[in-house]
Amino acid sequence: MEMSAQVAVFDYRDGKLEQTQMVDLAAGQPESDKAAAALHASKDGKFLYVSNRGTANQLLVFAIDPATGHLKELQRRAVEGDHPREFSLDPSGKFLLIANQKSNAIVVIERDVKTGLLGKTVQKLPMDAPSDLKFLLRQ
């Protein structure tokens, strides 16, 4: 839920969705910290990444429990910019690119494929108001 900065986890049973978890991205924080934007799972389905804009400007990393689908927070990392509108994992899974819309930059961060954790920033690319990132693969 975007403006409440929450992620809901649902289970599908007997043709119905049942909410099993609600994760607050900015619990106890001021309203200005609450503005979720994008969420993406890693290719292997082990990790979920969520951006929170507002004044928080963070990327959160969660482990996904394979049995229940529940989320366990592993990391909160600054996006090194303002307003992370969108982000994308590169096809190798070794990098995460963040489109910081209000600071006019794409930030490239290392990602540990095994632990899901985000590491150091390897590059900052100037770009006017980036709002989406896609990888196109040549065939």
N, CA, C and O atoms as CSV, one atom per row, in Angstrom:
chain,resi,resn,atom,element,x,y,z
A,1,MET,N,N,0.836,-1.154,0.000
A,1,MET,CA,C,0.000,0.000,0.000
A,1,MET,C,C,0.893,1.232,0.000
A,1,MET,O,O,1.662,1.477,0.930
A,2,GLU,N,N,0.766,1.973,-1.045
A,2,GLU,CA,C,1.727,3.031,-1.333
A,2,GLU,C,C,1.863,4.081,-0.238
A,2,GLU,O,O,2.936,4.203,0.353
A,3,MET,N,N,0.837,4.821,0.043
A,3,MET,CA,C,0.982,5.964,0.947
A,3,MET,C,C,1.027,5.582,2.432
A,3,MET,O,O,1.426,6.398,3.262
A,4,SER,N,N,0.630,4.375,2.770
A,4,SER,CA,C,0.763,3.926,4.160
A,4,SER,C,C,2.092,3.208,4.372
A,4,SER,O,O,2.436,2.850,5.498
A,5,ALA,N,N,2.843,2.998,3.282
A,5,ALA,CA,C,4.149,2.325,3.325
A,5,ALA,C,C,4.037,0.972,4.017
A,5,ALA,O,O,4.709,0.698,5.011
A,6,GLN,N,N,3.166,0.137,3.461
A,6,GLN,CA,C,2.987,-1.205,3.984
A,6,GLN,C,C,3.018,-2.219,2.851
A,6,GLN,O,O,2.667,-1.922,1.710
A,7,VAL,N,N,3.451,-3.429,3.204
A,7,VAL,CA,C,3.423,-4.548,2.265
A,7,VAL,C,C,2.537,-5.623,2.879
A,7,VAL,O,O,2.768,-6.060,4.007
A,8,ALA,N,N,1.531,-6.044,2.135
A,8,ALA,CA,C,0.630,-7.093,2.596
A,8,ALA,C,C,1.026,-8.413,1.946
A,8,ALA,O,O,1.317,-8.467,0.751
A,9,VAL,N,N,1.035,-9.470,2.744
A,9,VAL,CA,C,1.315,-10.823,2.247
A,9,VAL,C,C,-0.003,-11.588,2.280
A,9,VAL,O,O,-0.714,-11.587,3.285
A,10,PHE,N,N,-0.316,-12.241,1.164
A,10,PHE,CA,C,-1.547,-13.007,1.057
A,10,PHE,C,C,-1.236,-14.460,0.743
A,10,PHE,O,O,-0.215,-14.778,0.135
A,11,ASP,N,N,-2.142,-15.337,1.171
A,11,ASP,CA,C,-2.092,-16.747,0.819
A,11,ASP,C,C,-3.346,-17.021,0.003
A,11,ASP,O,O,-4.397,-16.428,0.245
A,12,TYR,N,N,-3.228,-17.918,-0.959
A,12,TYR,CA,C,-4.368,-18.268,-1.797
A,12,TYR,C,C,-4.852,-19.647,-1.376
A,12,TYR,O,O,-4.141,-20.638,-1.541
A,13,ARG,N,N,-6.082,-19.709,-0.824
A,13,ARG,CA,C,-6.651,-20.975,-0.337
A,13,ARG,C,C,-8.099,-21.096,-0.797
A,13,ARG,O,O,-8.894,-20.166,-0.656
A,14,ASP,N,N,-8.414,-22.227,-1.335
A,14,ASP,CA,C,-9.803,-22.517,-1.713
A,14,ASP,C,C,-10.423,-21.403,-2.548
A,14,ASP,O,O,-11.581,-21.038,-2.347
A,15,GLY,N,N,-9.652,-20.870,-3.478
A,15,GLY,CA,C,-10.160,-19.845,-4.378
A,15,GLY,C,C,-10.283,-18.463,-3.777
A,15,GLY,O,O,-10.881,-17.575,-4.384
A,16,LYS,N,N,-9.717,-18.264,-2.577
A,16,LYS,CA,C,-9.806,-16.961,-1.927
A,16,LYS,C,C,-8.440,-16.509,-1.441
A,16,LYS,O,O,-7.588,-17.322,-1.083
A,17,LEU,N,N,-8.249,-15.187,-1.436
A,17,LEU,CA,C,-7.044,-14.607,-0.868
A,17,LEU,C,C,-7.261,-14.361,0.621
A,17,LEU,O,O,-8.308,-13.863,1.037
A,18,GLU,N,N,-6.254,-14.719,1.414
A,18,GLU,CA,C,-6.302,-14.496,2.854
A,18,GLU,C,C,-5.030,-13.764,3.258
A,18,GLU,O,O,-3.926,-14.256,3.026
A,19,GLN,N,N,-5.185,-12.588,3.863
A,19,GLN,CA,C,-4.019,-11.835,4.312
A,19,GLN,C,C,-3.386,-12.550,5.497
A,19,GLN,O,O,-4.063,-12.878,6.472
A,20,THR,N,N,-2.068,-12.791,5.405
A,20,THR,CA,C,-1.367,-13.511,6.473
A,20,THR,C,C,-0.328,-12.655,7.180
A,20,THR,O,O,0.153,-13.021,8.252
A,21,GLN,N,N,0.023,-11.517,6.587
A,21,GLN,CA,C,1.020,-10.648,7.214
A,21,GLN,C,C,0.881,-9.238,6.660
A,21,GLN,O,O,0.554,-9.049,5.489
A,22,MET,N,N,1.134,-8.247,7.516
A,22,MET,CA,C,1.206,-6.844,7.100
A,22,MET,C,C,2.515,-6.287,7.640
A,22,MET,O,O,2.740,-6.279,8.850
A,23,VAL,N,N,3.379,-5.821,6.741
A,23,VAL,CA,C,4.684,-5.292,7.129
A,23,VAL,C,C,4.661,-3.780,6.967
A,23,VAL,O,O,4.366,-3.265,5.889
A,24,ASP,N,N,4.972,-3.083,8.035
A,24,ASP,CA,C,5.024,-1.623,8.029
A,24,ASP,C,C,6.458,-1.207,7.741
A,24,ASP,O,O,7.369,-1.534,8.502
A,25,LEU,N,N,6.658,-0.490,6.647
A,25,LEU,CA,C,8.007,-0.096,6.231
A,25,LEU,C,C,8.577,1.041,7.063
A,25,LEU,O,O,9.793,1.229,7.109
A,26,ALA,N,N,7.705,1.801,7.724
A,26,ALA,CA,C,8.164,2.971,8.480
A,26,ALA,C,C,7.435,3.047,9.814
A,26,ALA,O,O,6.901,4.093,10.182
A,27,ALA,N,N,7.416,1.925,10.537
A,27,ALA,CA,C,6.715,1.866,11.820
A,27,ALA,C,C,7.254,2.925,12.782
A,27,ALA,O,O,8.464,3.059,12.964
A,28,GLY,N,N,6.341,3.669,13.390
A,28,GLY,CA,C,6.725,4.673,14.366
A,28,GLY,C,C,7.367,5.914,13.782
A,28,GLY,O,O,7.810,6.786,14.529
A,29,GLN,N,N,7.428,6.011,12.476
A,29,GLN,CA,C,8.054,7.159,11.821
A,29,GLN,C,C,6.988,8.186,11.445
A,29,GLN,O,O,5.807,7.849,11.364
A,30,PRO,N,N,7.392,9.426,11.217
A,30,PRO,CA,C,6.419,10.457,10.822
A,30,PRO,C,C,5.808,10.154,9.448
A,30,PRO,O,O,6.378,9.407,8.652
A,31,GLU,N,N,4.649,10.742,9.190
A,31,GLU,CA,C,3.950,10.538,7.917
A,31,GLU,C,C,4.845,10.854,6.718
A,31,GLU,O,O,4.693,10.249,5.657
A,32,SER,N,N,5.771,11.793,6.879
A,32,SER,CA,C,6.645,12.186,5.767
A,32,SER,C,C,7.574,11.046,5.338
A,32,SER,O,O,8.118,11.081,4.234
A,33,ASP,N,N,7.760,10.042,6.191
A,33,ASP,CA,C,8.602,8.885,5.855
A,33,ASP,C,C,7.832,7.803,5.114
A,33,ASP,O,O,8.418,6.797,4.715
A,34,LYS,N,N,6.537,7.990,4.924
A,34,LYS,CA,C,5.695,6.925,4.392
A,34,LYS,C,C,5.271,7.190,2.959
A,34,LYS,O,O,4.353,7.970,2.706
A,35,ALA,N,N,5.946,6.536,2.026
A,35,ALA,CA,C,5.588,6.646,0.607
A,35,ALA,C,C,6.266,5.514,-0.165
A,35,ALA,O,O,7.234,5.742,-0.891
A,36,ALA,N,N,5.759,4.313,-0.004
A,36,ALA,CA,C,6.327,3.166,-0.712
A,36,ALA,C,C,6.178,3.370,-2.219
A,36,ALA,O,O,5.272,4.071,-2.671
A,37,ALA,N,N,7.061,2.761,-2.980
A,37,ALA,CA,C,6.986,2.930,-4.431
A,37,ALA,C,C,6.963,1.579,-5.131
A,37,ALA,O,O,5.910,1.141,-5.595
A,38,ALA,N,N,8.099,0.922,-5.210
A,38,ALA,CA,C,8.198,-0.305,-6.004
A,38,ALA,C,C,8.560,-1.494,-5.120
A,38,ALA,O,O,9.155,-1.338,-4.054
A,39,LEU,N,N,8.191,-2.673,-5.582
A,39,LEU,CA,C,8.646,-3.885,-4.930
A,39,LEU,C,C,8.905,-4.942,-5.987
A,39,LEU,O,O,8.139,-5.104,-6.937
A,40,HIS,N,N,10.019,-5.665,-5.796
A,40,HIS,CA,C,10.412,-6.710,-6.738
A,40,HIS,C,C,11.057,-7.858,-5.981
A,40,HIS,O,O,11.826,-7.650,-5.043
A,41,ALA,N,N,10.735,-9.065,-6.402
A,41,ALA,CA,C,11.372,-10.253,-5.825
A,41,ALA,C,C,12.585,-10.620,-6.673
A,41,ALA,O,O,12.621,-10.369,-7.878
A,42,SER,N,N,13.576,-11.222,-6.017
A,42,SER,CA,C,14.733,-11.733,-6.749
A,42,SER,C,C,14.288,-12.904,-7.621
A,42,SER,O,O,13.261,-13.531,-7.359
A,43,LYS,N,N,15.065,-13.189,-8.655
A,43,LYS,CA,C,14.738,-14.261,-9.597
A,43,LYS,C,C,14.526,-15.599,-8.910
A,43,LYS,O,O,13.671,-16.384,-9.319
A,44,ASP,N,N,15.309,-15.862,-7.859
A,44,ASP,CA,C,15.214,-17.144,-7.156
A,44,ASP,C,C,14.062,-17.185,-6.150
A,44,ASP,O,O,13.815,-18.226,-5.540
A,45,GLY,N,N,13.358,-16.069,-5.970
A,45,GLY,CA,C,12.212,-16.018,-5.074
A,45,GLY,C,C,12.555,-15.997,-3.598
A,45,GLY,O,O,11.670,-16.163,-2.758
A,46,LYS,N,N,13.825,-15.796,-3.264
A,46,LYS,CA,C,14.247,-15.824,-1.862
A,46,LYS,C,C,14.181,-14.465,-1.172
A,46,LYS,O,O,14.125,-14.395,0.055
A,47,PHE,N,N,14.187,-13.382,-1.956
A,47,PHE,CA,C,14.272,-12.041,-1.378
A,47,PHE,C,C,13.271,-11.101,-2.039
A,47,PHE,O,O,12.976,-11.210,-3.229
A,48,LEU,N,N,12.754,-10.169,-1.226
A,48,LEU,CA,C,11.878,-9.120,-1.720
A,48,LEU,C,C,12.537,-7.783,-1.409
A,48,LEU,O,O,13.034,-7.559,-0.305
A,49,TYR,N,N,12.532,-6.900,-2.403
A,49,TYR,CA,C,13.105,-5.563,-2.269
A,49,TYR,C,C,11.969,-4.556,-2.413
A,49,TYR,O,O,11.126,-4.680,-3.301
A,50,VAL,N,N,11.955,-3.551,-1.525
A,50,VAL,CA,C,10.882,-2.558,-1.520
A,50,VAL,C,C,11.500,-1.174,-1.342
A,50,VAL,O,O,12.347,-0.973,-0.472
A,51,SER,N,N,11.073,-0.224,-2.169
A,51,SER,CA,C,11.564,1.147,-1.998
A,51,SER,C,C,10.540,1.961,-1.221
A,51,SER,O,O,9.331,1.820,-1.410
A,52,ASN,N,N,11.055,2.818,-0.340
A,52,ASN,CA,C,10.230,3.733,0.442
A,52,ASN,C,C,10.757,5.142,0.201
A,52,ASN,O,O,11.888,5.466,0.561
A,53,ARG,N,N,9.925,5.966,-0.408
A,53,ARG,CA,C,10.311,7.334,-0.766
A,53,ARG,C,C,10.120,8.248,0.431
A,53,ARG,O,O,10.776,8.067,1.457
A,54,GLY,N,N,9.242,9.216,0.318
A,54,GLY,CA,C,9.032,10.167,1.406
A,54,GLY,C,C,10.360,10.780,1.807
A,54,GLY,O,O,11.209,11.039,0.954
A,55,THR,N,N,10.545,11.010,3.081
A,55,THR,CA,C,11.840,11.493,3.546
A,55,THR,C,C,12.729,10.343,3.976
A,55,THR,O,O,13.894,10.556,4.312
A,56,ALA,N,N,12.196,9.119,3.971
A,56,ALA,CA,C,12.986,7.935,4.352
A,56,ALA,C,C,14.048,7.638,3.295
A,56,ALA,O,O,15.212,7.415,3.625
A,57,ASN,N,N,13.644,7.636,2.027
A,57,ASN,CA,C,14.552,7.355,0.905
A,57,ASN,C,C,15.417,6.126,1.186
A,57,ASN,O,O,16.644,6.200,1.238
A,58,GLN,N,N,14.735,4.996,1.363
A,58,GLN,CA,C,15.403,3.740,1.685
A,58,GLN,C,C,14.965,2.633,0.752
A,58,GLN,O,O,13.910,2.693,0.120
A,59,LEU,N,N,15.820,1.609,0.685
A,59,LEU,CA,C,15.476,0.352,0.054
A,59,LEU,C,C,15.518,-0.692,1.160
A,59,LEU,O,O,16.508,-0.794,1.885
A,60,LEU,N,N,14.456,-1.460,1.290
A,60,LEU,CA,C,14.384,-2.496,2.317
A,60,LEU,C,C,14.540,-3.857,1.656
A,60,LEU,O,O,14.018,-4.103,0.569
A,61,VAL,N,N,15.267,-4.733,2.335
A,61,VAL,CA,C,15.494,-6.096,1.854
A,61,VAL,C,C,14.841,-7.051,2.836
A,61,VAL,O,O,15.060,-6.959,4.044
A,62,PHE,N,N,14.037,-7.970,2.312
A,62,PHE,CA,C,13.368,-8.978,3.122
A,62,PHE,C,C,13.710,-10.367,2.626
A,62,PHE,O,O,13.841,-10.582,1.421
A,63,ALA,N,N,13.858,-11.314,3.544
A,63,ALA,CA,C,13.927,-12.729,3.191
A,63,ALA,C,C,12.492,-13.216,3.096
A,63,ALA,O,O,11.645,-12.829,3.901
A,64,ILE,N,N,12.217,-14.064,2.111
A,64,ILE,CA,C,10.883,-14.636,1.940
A,64,ILE,C,C,10.922,-16.066,2.463
A,64,ILE,O,O,11.690,-16.888,1.962
A,65,ASP,N,N,10.105,-16.367,3.462
A,65,ASP,CA,C,10.041,-17.720,4.012
A,65,ASP,C,C,9.426,-18.638,2.956
A,65,ASP,O,O,8.299,-18.398,2.522
A,66,PRO,N,N,10.144,-19.687,2.532
A,66,PRO,CA,C,9.628,-20.543,1.459
A,66,PRO,C,C,8.365,-21.322,1.847
A,66,PRO,O,O,7.591,-21.707,0.971
A,67,ALA,N,N,8.152,-21.556,3.128
A,67,ALA,CA,C,6.987,-22.320,3.571
A,67,ALA,C,C,5.732,-21.462,3.707
A,67,ALA,O,O,4.635,-21.893,3.354
A,68,THR,N,N,5.903,-20.240,4.224
A,68,THR,CA,C,4.738,-19.400,4.518
A,68,THR,C,C,4.618,-18.177,3.619
A,68,THR,O,O,3.538,-17.599,3.501
A,69,GLY,N,N,5.713,-17.781,2.987
A,69,GLY,CA,C,5.726,-16.548,2.205
A,69,GLY,C,C,5.896,-15.315,3.062
A,69,GLY,O,O,5.924,-14.202,2.538
A,70,HIS,N,N,6.012,-15.486,4.373
A,70,HIS,CA,C,6.169,-14.329,5.262
A,70,HIS,C,C,7.525,-13.668,5.052
A,70,HIS,O,O,8.495,-14.297,4.630
A,71,LEU,N,N,7.555,-12.384,5.361
A,71,LEU,CA,C,8.742,-11.568,5.147
A,71,LEU,C,C,9.476,-11.324,6.455
A,71,LEU,O,O,8.861,-11.074,7.492
A,72,LYS,N,N,10.800,-11.400,6.392
A,72,LYS,CA,C,11.656,-11.074,7.532
A,72,LYS,C,C,12.634,-10.008,7.056
A,72,LYS,O,O,13.380,-10.219,6.099
A,73,GLU,N,N,12.624,-8.862,7.733
A,73,GLU,CA,C,13.505,-7.770,7.329
A,73,GLU,C,C,14.962,-8.135,7.568
A,73,GLU,O,O,15.339,-8.592,8.647
A,74,LEU,N,N,15.781,-7.920,6.523
A,74,LEU,CA,C,17.218,-8.179,6.605
A,74,LEU,C,C,18.037,-6.904,6.613
A,74,LEU,O,O,19.079,-6.836,7.264
A,75,GLN,N,N,17.570,-5.885,5.889
A,75,GLN,CA,C,18.402,-4.705,5.702
A,75,GLN,C,C,17.556,-3.501,5.307
A,75,GLN,O,O,16.550,-3.623,4.609
A,76,ARG,N,N,17.997,-2.333,5.777
A,76,ARG,CA,C,17.492,-1.035,5.314
A,76,ARG,C,C,18.707,-0.294,4.797
A,76,ARG,O,O,19.712,-0.176,5.497
A,77,ARG,N,N,18.622,0.201,3.585
A,77,ARG,CA,C,19.781,0.873,2.999
A,77,ARG,C,C,19.346,2.183,2.372
A,77,ARG,O,O,18.331,2.243,1.678
A,78,ALA,N,N,20.112,3.227,2.616
A,78,ALA,CA,C,19.860,4.520,1.978
A,78,ALA,C,C,20.023,4.368,0.470
A,78,ALA,O,O,20.878,3.613,0.006
A,79,VAL,N,N,19.205,5.084,-0.292
A,79,VAL,CA,C,19.273,5.007,-1.750
A,79,VAL,C,C,20.250,6.022,-2.341
A,79,VAL,O,O,20.450,6.070,-3.555
A,80,GLU,N,N,20.851,6.828,-1.475
A,80,GLU,CA,C,21.830,7.840,-1.885
A,80,GLU,C,C,21.249,8.812,-2.903
A,80,GLU,O,O,21.894,9.197,-3.878
A,81,GLY,N,N,20.018,9.188,-2.637
A,81,GLY,CA,C,19.337,10.134,-3.498
A,81,GLY,C,C,17.969,10.438,-2.922
A,81,GLY,O,O,17.678,10.122,-1.769
A,82,ASP,N,N,17.141,11.051,-3.739
A,82,ASP,CA,C,15.823,11.487,-3.296
A,82,ASP,C,C,14.746,10.897,-4.191
A,82,ASP,O,O,14.803,11.003,-5.416
A,83,HIS,N,N,13.762,10.272,-3.550
A,83,HIS,CA,C,12.565,9.772,-4.217
A,83,HIS,C,C,12.848,8.570,-5.128
A,83,HIS,O,O,12.761,8.688,-6.351
A,84,PRO,N,N,13.188,7.408,-4.535
A,84,PRO,CA,C,13.423,6.205,-5.335
A,84,PRO,C,C,12.121,5.690,-5.950
A,84,PRO,O,O,11.456,4.826,-5.378
A,85,ARG,N,N,11.770,6.219,-7.098
A,85,ARG,CA,C,10.497,5.910,-7.763
A,85,ARG,C,C,10.439,4.438,-8.187
A,85,ARG,O,O,9.419,3.774,-8.004
A,86,GLU,N,N,11.522,3.944,-8.744
A,86,GLU,CA,C,11.572,2.568,-9.244
A,86,GLU,C,C,12.988,2.059,-9.095
A,86,GLU,O,O,13.925,2.840,-8.928
A,87,PHE,N,N,13.140,0.746,-9.154
A,87,PHE,CA,C,14.456,0.127,-9.143
A,87,PHE,C,C,14.359,-1.182,-9.898
A,87,PHE,O,O,13.266,-1.670,-10.183
A,88,SER,N,N,15.509,-1.745,-10.216
A,88,SER,CA,C,15.522,-2.993,-10.983
A,88,SER,C,C,16.770,-3.802,-10.659
A,88,SER,O,O,17.858,-3.251,-10.485
A,89,LEU,N,N,16.596,-5.104,-10.582
A,89,LEU,CA,C,17.740,-6.013,-10.458
A,89,LEU,C,C,18.236,-6.303,-11.862
A,89,LEU,O,O,17.439,-6.557,-12.765
A,90,ASP,N,N,19.561,-6.268,-12.055
A,90,ASP,CA,C,20.082,-6.559,-13.380
A,90,ASP,C,C,19.919,-8.066,-13.648
A,90,ASP,O,O,19.722,-8.836,-12.708
A,91,PRO,N,N,19.999,-8.493,-14.910
A,91,PRO,CA,C,19.777,-9.906,-15.244
A,91,PRO,C,C,20.699,-10.888,-14.512
A,91,PRO,O,O,20.308,-12.032,-14.282
A,92,SER,N,N,21.903,-10.467,-14.145
A,92,SER,CA,C,22.820,-11.363,-13.431
A,92,SER,C,C,22.451,-11.480,-11.955
A,92,SER,O,O,22.860,-12.427,-11.283
A,93,GLY,N,N,21.674,-10.511,-11.447
A,93,GLY,CA,C,21.310,-10.481,-10.044
A,93,GLY,C,C,22.388,-9.897,-9.146
A,93,GLY,O,O,22.223,-9.851,-7.927
A,94,LYS,N,N,23.489,-9.452,-9.736
A,94,LYS,CA,C,24.619,-8.936,-8.950
A,94,LYS,C,C,24.553,-7.437,-8.677
A,94,LYS,O,O,25.341,-6.906,-7.895
A,95,PHE,N,N,23.611,-6.763,-9.324
A,95,PHE,CA,C,23.499,-5.318,-9.154
A,95,PHE,C,C,22.031,-4.917,-9.050
A,95,PHE,O,O,21.146,-5.568,-9.606
A,96,LEU,N,N,21.801,-3.839,-8.332
A,96,LEU,CA,C,20.469,-3.255,-8.229
A,96,LEU,C,C,20.602,-1.788,-8.626
A,96,LEU,O,O,21.461,-1.075,-8.106
A,97,LEU,N,N,19.759,-1.342,-9.540
A,97,LEU,CA,C,19.790,0.035,-10.025
A,97,LEU,C,C,18.570,0.769,-9.490
A,97,LEU,O,O,17.451,0.263,-9.572
A,98,ILE,N,N,18.784,1.959,-8.941
A,98,ILE,CA,C,17.719,2.740,-8.330
A,98,ILE,C,C,17.524,4.031,-9.127
A,98,ILE,O,O,18.480,4.764,-9.379
A,99,ALA,N,N,16.277,4.299,-9.519
A,99,ALA,CA,C,15.928,5.538,-10.220
A,99,ALA,C,C,15.482,6.563,-9.180
A,99,ALA,O,O,14.322,6.572,-8.766
A,100,ASN,N,N,16.401,7.419,-8.764
A,100,ASN,CA,C,16.103,8.474,-7.788
A,100,ASN,C,C,15.573,9.692,-8.544
A,100,ASN,O,O,16.333,10.510,-9.061
A,101,GLN,N,N,14.260,9.780,-8.588
A,101,GLN,CA,C,13.589,10.736,-9.456
A,101,GLN,C,C,13.884,12.198,-9.134
A,101,GLN,O,O,14.130,12.983,-10.050
A,102,LYS,N,N,13.868,12.584,-7.859
A,102,LYS,CA,C,14.021,14.000,-7.523
A,102,LYS,C,C,15.476,14.443,-7.386
A,102,LYS,O,O,15.749,15.641,-7.322
A,103,SER,N,N,16.411,13.498,-7.341
A,103,SER,CA,C,17.827,13.902,-7.297
A,103,SER,C,C,18.513,13.639,-8.632
A,103,SER,O,O,19.731,13.775,-8.753
A,104,ASN,N,N,17.722,13.262,-9.633
A,104,ASN,CA,C,18.203,13.157,-11.016
A,104,ASN,C,C,19.406,12.229,-11.178
A,104,ASN,O,O,20.428,12.611,-11.749
A,105,ALA,N,N,19.269,11.013,-10.670
A,105,ALA,CA,C,20.376,10.060,-10.793
A,105,ALA,C,C,19.882,8.625,-10.706
A,105,ALA,O,O,18.886,8.321,-10.050
A,106,ILE,N,N,20.613,7.758,-11.389
A,106,ILE,CA,C,20.447,6.315,-11.241
A,106,ILE,C,C,21.646,5.835,-10.442
A,106,ILE,O,O,22.791,6.063,-10.830
A,107,VAL,N,N,21.380,5.170,-9.330
A,107,VAL,CA,C,22.433,4.682,-8.443
A,107,VAL,C,C,22.540,3.170,-8.628
A,107,VAL,O,O,21.543,2.451,-8.551
A,108,VAL,N,N,23.767,2.699,-8.873
A,108,VAL,CA,C,24.027,1.271,-9.084
A,108,VAL,C,C,24.709,0.726,-7.834
A,108,VAL,O,O,25.749,1.229,-7.408
A,109,ILE,N,N,24.104,-0.315,-7.250
A,109,ILE,CA,C,24.583,-0.892,-5.992
A,109,ILE,C,C,24.892,-2.372,-6.209
A,109,ILE,O,O,24.174,-3.069,-6.926
A,110,GLU,N,N,25.973,-2.843,-5.577
A,110,GLU,CA,C,26.286,-4.272,-5.620
A,110,GLU,C,C,25.265,-5.040,-4.787
A,110,GLU,O,O,24.741,-4.530,-3.797
A,111,ARG,N,N,24.990,-6.283,-5.207
A,111,ARG,CA,C,24.066,-7.158,-4.482
A,111,ARG,C,C,24.705,-8.527,-4.327
A,111,ARG,O,O,25.235,-9.086,-5.287
A,112,ASP,N,N,24.652,-9.066,-3.114
A,112,ASP,CA,C,25.150,-10.414,-2.853
A,112,ASP,C,C,24.044,-11.397,-3.217
A,112,ASP,O,O,22.987,-11.403,-2.585
A,113,VAL,N,N,24.278,-12.224,-4.229
A,113,VAL,CA,C,23.265,-13.140,-4.741
A,113,VAL,C,C,22.849,-14.171,-3.682
A,113,VAL,O,O,21.684,-14.567,-3.636
A,114,LYS,N,N,23.771,-14.602,-2.848
A,114,LYS,CA,C,23.466,-15.631,-1.838
A,114,LYS,C,C,22.697,-15.083,-0.644
A,114,LYS,O,O,21.742,-15.710,-0.184
A,115,THR,N,N,23.102,-13.918,-0.134
A,115,THR,CA,C,22.471,-13.368,1.072
A,115,THR,C,C,21.361,-12.374,0.754
A,115,THR,O,O,20.534,-12.077,1.616
A,116,GLY,N,N,21.332,-11.854,-0.479
A,116,GLY,CA,C,20.358,-10.855,-0.868
A,116,GLY,C,C,20.705,-9.449,-0.427
A,116,GLY,O,O,20.030,-8.495,-0.815
A,117,LEU,N,N,21.752,-9.303,0.381
A,117,LEU,CA,C,22.101,-8.000,0.942
A,117,LEU,C,C,22.719,-7.076,-0.105
A,117,LEU,O,O,23.384,-7.513,-1.045
A,118,LEU,N,N,22.472,-5.788,0.096
A,118,LEU,CA,C,23.009,-4.767,-0.794
A,118,LEU,C,C,24.318,-4.243,-0.227
A,118,LEU,O,O,24.449,-4.033,0.979
A,119,GLY,N,N,25.284,-4.034,-1.112
A,119,GLY,CA,C,26.608,-3.599,-0.696
A,119,GLY,C,C,26.895,-2.174,-1.100
A,119,GLY,O,O,26.057,-1.281,-0.970
A,120,LYS,N,N,28.108,-1.985,-1.596
A,120,LYS,CA,C,28.568,-0.633,-1.888
A,120,LYS,C,C,27.996,-0.097,-3.201
A,120,LYS,O,O,27.579,-0.852,-4.080
A,121,THR,N,N,27.992,1.195,-3.296
A,121,THR,CA,C,27.600,1.869,-4.524
A,121,THR,C,C,28.771,1.809,-5.488
A,121,THR,O,O,29.898,2.150,-5.130
A,122,VAL,N,N,28.501,1.374,-6.710
A,122,VAL,CA,C,29.574,1.254,-7.695
A,122,VAL,C,C,29.515,2.337,-8.763
A,122,VAL,O,O,30.506,2.576,-9.454
A,123,GLN,N,N,28.362,2.997,-8.908
A,123,GLN,CA,C,28.265,4.029,-9.928
A,123,GLN,C,C,27.031,4.889,-9.683
A,123,GLN,O,O,26.011,4.410,-9.186
A,124,LYS,N,N,27.140,6.169,-10.040
A,124,LYS,CA,C,26.001,7.079,-10.050
A,124,LYS,C,C,25.941,7.699,-11.440
A,124,LYS,O,O,26.902,8.310,-11.906
A,125,LEU,N,N,24.800,7.532,-12.088
A,125,LEU,CA,C,24.626,8.027,-13.445
A,125,LEU,C,C,23.655,9.203,-13.444
A,125,LEU,O,O,22.509,9.043,-13.023
A,126,PRO,N,N,24.082,10.386,-13.904
A,126,PRO,CA,C,23.152,11.513,-13.976
A,126,PRO,C,C,22.055,11.233,-15.007
A,126,PRO,O,O,22.330,10.775,-16.117
A,127,MET,N,N,20.813,11.515,-14.621
A,127,MET,CA,C,19.673,11.276,-15.508
A,127,MET,C,C,18.532,12.156,-15.022
A,127,MET,O,O,18.191,12.129,-13.839
A,128,ASP,N,N,17.938,12.933,-15.917
A,128,ASP,CA,C,16.838,13.816,-15.518
A,128,ASP,C,C,15.609,13.015,-15.109
A,128,ASP,O,O,15.032,12.289,-15.918
A,129,ALA,N,N,15.216,13.151,-13.853
A,129,ALA,CA,C,13.990,12.600,-13.281
A,129,ALA,C,C,13.704,11.157,-13.699
A,129,ALA,O,O,12.633,10.889,-14.244
A,130,PRO,N,N,14.627,10.216,-13.464
A,130,PRO,CA,C,14.351,8.826,-13.868
A,130,PRO,C,C,13.170,8.266,-13.077
A,130,PRO,O,O,13.062,8.478,-11.869
A,131,SER,N,N,12.288,7.548,-13.774
A,131,SER,CA,C,11.104,7.018,-13.089
A,131,SER,C,C,10.876,5.539,-13.353
A,131,SER,O,O,9.980,4.945,-12.754
A,132,ASP,N,N,11.665,4.926,-14.237
A,132,ASP,CA,C,11.507,3.503,-14.505
A,132,ASP,C,C,12.816,2.953,-15.060
A,132,ASP,O,O,13.607,3.682,-15.658
A,133,LEU,N,N,13.028,1.678,-14.857
A,133,LEU,CA,C,14.232,1.007,-15.360
A,133,LEU,C,C,13.837,-0.351,-15.929
A,133,LEU,O,O,13.111,-1.107,-15.284
A,134,LYS,N,N,14.303,-0.659,-17.113
A,134,LYS,CA,C,14.050,-1.956,-17.741
A,134,LYS,C,C,15.340,-2.430,-18.403
A,134,LYS,O,O,16.125,-1.631,-18.912
A,135,PHE,N,N,15.540,-3.729,-18.386
A,135,PHE,CA,C,16.673,-4.331,-19.090
A,135,PHE,C,C,16.152,-5.008,-20.341
A,135,PHE,O,O,15.199,-5.786,-20.281
A,136,LEU,N,N,16.770,-4.715,-21.469
A,136,LEU,CA,C,16.419,-5.362,-22.719
A,136,LEU,C,C,17.570,-6.292,-23.092
A,136,LEU,O,O,18.718,-5.857,-23.189
A,137,LEU,N,N,17.268,-7.542,-23.296
A,137,LEU,CA,C,18.296,-8.525,-23.610
A,137,LEU,C,C,18.321,-8.789,-25.099
A,137,LEU,O,O,17.279,-8.998,-25.720
A,138,ARG,N,N,19.499,-8.780,-25.663
A,138,ARG,CA,C,19.646,-9.096,-27.090
A,138,ARG,C,C,19.573,-10.601,-27.277
A,138,ARG,O,O,20.035,-11.376,-26.440
A,139,GLN,N,N,18.994,-10.983,-28.372
A,139,GLN,CA,C,18.920,-12.423,-28.683
A,139,GLN,C,C,19.746,-12.755,-29.880
A,139,GLN,O,O,19.804,-13.915,-30.287
